[in-house]
Structure formats: C-alpha cells, structure tokens
Amino acid sequence: MTRRPTLLAALTLTAAAALTLSACGSDDSSKSKDNDKIAGADTGDKASVSPSPSAADSADRPKIDLPSDLSYTFDWPKTGDKEKDAILADSEQSIKAVDLAIVNQNALDKPYLYYYEGEAAAGTQKFIQAYVKAKARVTGAYRFYDPVVNVKGEGTGSLVYCEDQSKAYDMYLKNKKVNRTPTSKNSYVLYNTLLQKNDKGVWVVEKILSQRGSDRCQP
C-alpha cells in the first residue's frame, strides 16, 4: 500500500503491502504567507468523524476524531447493494483510522487494528511506525474516487479505487513544518484491497496493493 508520497526520500518499506510515506502536494502562492504552515495544523482542533453508516449489525465501531487540518472527500456513491455499500462505508473508516494512528503516533492504535488484519495489518503497522520514528504526521486534503467494489462470495469482497494526494502533505511535529512537494503523476495512486466480513459484520482489510502513478487514476 502506498499511502503518502515520500516523507523520507531514503525510506523504503518492503513486502507486498509496503507503504511509502505521504503526500505529493503543490505550491500555491495564494495560500497562507507562511508556506510551511496549514491552517489548523498546530491548533490540535479535531473534527469529529462518525462511525461507519454500515453499522446495521452488532459491531461497535470506534469513533475516529481527526484534526481539523485533515479533510477527506469520498467520490464513491452508494451502489444500492447492501453488502457493496457496507464495504465502501467500512473502507472509508479504515482509511481514516490509519491517519488517526499517525496523528496519535501509535503504531498499535486500536481503531486501525479494528479494520485491518493479517498481511494488511502488518504492512500498515510498518507504515505508521515510520511516521512515529520521523516524528511526523499527515495534513491536508485527500480525495478518493473511481471505486469498483465486488462481493466475491459469502463474506469476501474487493475494492479497487484511486487516491488524489495532490493537496496532502507531511508535517513534522517539532516545528510544524509542512513538506510541500509539487504535483506530479505520482500524486495519484491506485489501490486494490481484499476484504473479509468478520463475525461482527465489519468488512476488514486483509490484503492491500497499490500502484503509484497509475494511468487509470490520472486527472
């Protein structure tokens, strides 16, 4: 999984589910005079994120509260199919839960472990730990689009989707400095996830692969 462009240029995470660090953004002179700061990044303000709307089951999904300088747009409308829509809803929460772990600087943060198991959990833990080691977190705006969701069999599903990282960045916690990088082909990432519905009715991620700079995801 490749969730954010390079926080540390020399950092390489191995394995099939490897994640490179944060975002490819673009410089914009119309933004704040202080190009190393993003509004709200150093305030600690949090924007409440409600539990997954797919919670018409016995699951007690974790509440995910993220700082106000992080925003998400999910351009994947409901399909009308109950299971497919549940996959989309839980996938939204799983994405945000990883960022919460980064914000919390905790590679064993419970909310993301609620949504990731097996190979995906192991790769995600390494990804989060890299941010903890670098004393950095993510900031900015993320957009997710072009979803293709399938239910392959009872309790098994897949979700393929794109991520736009062009307005998302890494921020170093010590001085609140934001690492702004120019938008490029690599700002757009294709993901392929394999999910399993657990005994609580939650669609958890078991495997996740990514392709940075995918032609399919280019604007």
Stockholm file with secondary structure:
# STOCKHOLM 1.0

chainA/1-219         MTRRPTLLAALTLTAAAALTLSACGSDDSSKSKDNDKIAGADTGDKASVSPSPSAADSADRPKIDLPSDLSYTFDWPKTGDKEKDAILADSEQSIKAVDLAIVNQNALDKPYLYYYEGEAAAGTQKFIQAYVKAKARVTGAYRFYDPVVNVKGEGTGSLVYCEDQSKAYDMYLKNKKVNRTPTSKNSYVLYNTLLQKNDKGVWVVEKILSQRGSDRCQP
#=GR chainA/1-219 SS CCCSSCSSTTCCCCSTTCCCCCCCCCCCTTSCSCTTCCTTTTTCCEEEECCCTTCCSSCCCCCEEEETTEEEEEECCCCSCHHHHHHHHHHHHHHHHHHHHHHHTCTTCHHHHHHBCHHHHHHHHHHHHHHHHHTEEEEEEEEEEEEEEEEEETTEEEEEEEEEEEEEEEEETTTTEEECCCCCGGGEEEEEEEEEECTTSCEEEEEEEEEETCGGGCC
#=GC SS_cons         CCCSSCSSTTCCCCSTTCCCCCCCCCCCTTSCSCTTCCTTTTTCCEEEECCCTTCCSSCCCCCEEEETTEEEEEECCCCSCHHHHHHHHHHHHHHHHHHHHHHHTCTTCHHHHHHBCHHHHHHHHHHHHHHHHHTEEEEEEEEEEEEEEEEEETTEEEEEEEEEEEEEEEEETTTTEEECCCCCGGGEEEEEEEEEECTTSCEEEEEEEEEETCGGGCC
//
